[in-house]
Amino acid sequence: MAKRYTRVIHWFRRDLRLTDNTALLAACEAAEEVVSVYVLSHWAKEHPWTGTKRQLFLCQCLESLSKNIDHLQGALVIREGEALAELTKLINETNAEAVFFNQDVDPFGKKIETQLAEHLDIPVHSHQDSSLHGPGEVLKGDGTPYRVYTPYSKRWLPLPKTSPGGKPKTLRSSLTVNSLPLPTLEHWQLDSDSSDCLEGGEKAARARMREALSSRISTYDSFRDVPSASGTSRLSQDLRWGTISIRELYQNARSCGSPQYLKELAWREFYFQILHHFPEVLHCEFNPDWRGLPWFTPDEKFEAFKKGETGFPIVDAGIRELLTTGFMHNRVRMIVAMFLTKDLHLDWRLGEQFFMQHLVDGEIASNNGGWQWSAGTGADAAPYFRIQNPWSQTKRFDPKGDYIRTWVPELIDVPEKSLQAPPEDGLPIARGYHSPILDHAKERQVTLTLFKKHRAERS
Ligand SMILES: Cc1cc2nc3c(=O)[nH]c(=O)nc-3n(C[C@H](O)[C@H](O)[C@H](O)COP(=O)(O)OP(=O)(O)OC[C@H]3O[C@@H](n4cnc5c(N)ncnc54)[C@H](O)[C@@H]3O)c2cc1C
């Protein structure tokens, strides 16, 4: 079939794979030759929320992508700067006739898409790729967006899903185009111990997906809330960076017999659409009732929180897992986030930023949603009076203390009972470990008063 274009550009963004990449497949179908480019942004230098482990993962993804593109008779061009300026230069250098890319889900990425559409004088083809359903596809009967997860998921789950496409056979890019070298951490003057982090790149991600599909997802409903078990799929960073396709994952996961797993995928898209329709959540509480809450000023307790030295074993274990691996189990994310907002009475935005800095799967929409849920301020959030008790959560979800002992070696010999309640004498439960920095029961009351008073003052 005759091709529409001789040469086009595919701009890689959060879709760092060749398999079932919607815009890339469209580009290959439309053009004789496809020039592949990734534009490194200056965010890494300027933005505090881009952490070392995320950047390392990105480097590995780009290295893997570059190798895979080489096999398809192409070459990955690396540029750095503003996307509009860099793509404009590349268009001039290559005489490309169109640009293809997959749409982003956050307002920062969308702003760039608008700039391209306005300023490039060649056709711009943008595709919806990172979710099964775009934000405009799942609306209430009256055409307005959902604000509550359960009705959203009831509508989302039965909707027909697109099947995954294949992998391009060739990119046939004959031009030699100037490129920066593949980035390494030194490029950003960063240094990281990666020994406990998952490897980035399509090959590693596909191996993880195979493992998840063959074991973790079929037992997901039983083990997903047990942080010491490998009970969840561990694919969040791959969905975030697009090293696996959501369509491929969904299609294969459907036959694993875990309705709950599919519902988790719906949570991801629920938060995507919240951010799309209500971008103000990045700055303020989704629920207007809770705007202007008098959060406390961060002090040395916040410093202890960030180091995993609160004297609350489950909280410290979570933070230390995060600092070591760039990941934290979902159950523990909730406990930790409630601890920051309900025990330390600190603004959820501080936690949101801290997580974004350290999570390899840092996803603006899900992270914001998770923090606002825990703070009680978000869309379909836990009500403010539902405050998780870190001690009883430990008893319930880490009864033997296996998770805690993995991440807090000081507690290796401490009996499990001591991990499930504050020390009665107030003394450290193990040498080198901290006494609890606060009394949960007392701080719970402070939170209830704070929220109630705020509501009364506003009404
Ligand atoms: C405070 C807080 C912050 C969070 N920040 C992020 C974040 O930055 N990035 C991120 O991907 N997830 C975030 N989550 C959601 C969740 O913790 C992670 O998606 C999950 O732990 C990833 O592990 P997994 O891949 O093994 O998940 P699984 O349990 O195997 O779930 C499968 C996939 O479903 C999606 N998912 C699962 N739970 C949620 C959820 N509650 N919200 C949105 N998507 C979900 C993820 O893409 C995940 O990979 C956050 C949750 C909380 C409470």
The ligand as an ORCA input file, in Angstrom:
! r2SCAN-3c Opt
* xyz 0 1
  C       0.142      7.675     48.811
  C       0.154      6.835     47.557
  C       0.954      7.211     46.481
  C       0.955      6.453     45.311
  N       1.762      6.851     44.260
  C       1.766      6.132     43.113
  C       2.578      6.537     42.016
  O       3.271      7.547     42.051
  N       2.580      5.742     40.900
  C       1.802      4.610     40.815
  O       1.841      3.937     39.780
  N       1.012      4.243     41.823
  C       0.972      4.951     42.979
  N       0.191      4.532     44.014
  C      -0.700      3.374     43.830
  C      -0.079      2.000     44.212
  O       0.524      2.075     45.471
  C       0.947      1.498     43.205
  O       0.436      1.571     41.901
  C       1.300      0.030     43.488
  O       1.843     -0.095     44.770
  C       2.321     -0.441     42.466
  O       2.702     -1.765     42.723
  P       2.291     -2.931     41.727
  O       2.692     -2.591     40.341
  O       2.817     -4.186     42.270
  O       0.728     -2.850     41.836
  P      -0.465     -3.936     41.625
  O      -1.125     -4.071     42.940
  O       0.083     -5.148     40.984
  O      -1.471     -3.183     40.683
  C      -1.376     -3.236     39.258
  C      -1.286     -1.843     38.680
  O      -2.491     -1.130     38.950
  C      -2.196      0.238     39.182
  N      -2.626      0.575     40.540
  C      -2.749     -0.258     41.591
  N      -3.240      0.405     42.660
  C      -3.429      1.668     42.278
  C      -3.913      2.834     42.929
  N      -4.346      2.821     44.192
  N      -3.942      3.987     42.229
  C      -3.539      4.041     40.950
  N      -3.080      2.964     40.272
  C      -3.026      1.795     40.931
  C      -0.695      0.402     39.032
  O      -0.422      0.828     37.730
  C      -0.178     -0.998     39.277
  O       1.052     -1.285     38.655
  C       0.155      5.296     45.205
  C      -0.649      4.925     46.299
  C      -0.640      5.677     47.461
  C      -1.486      5.256     48.612
*
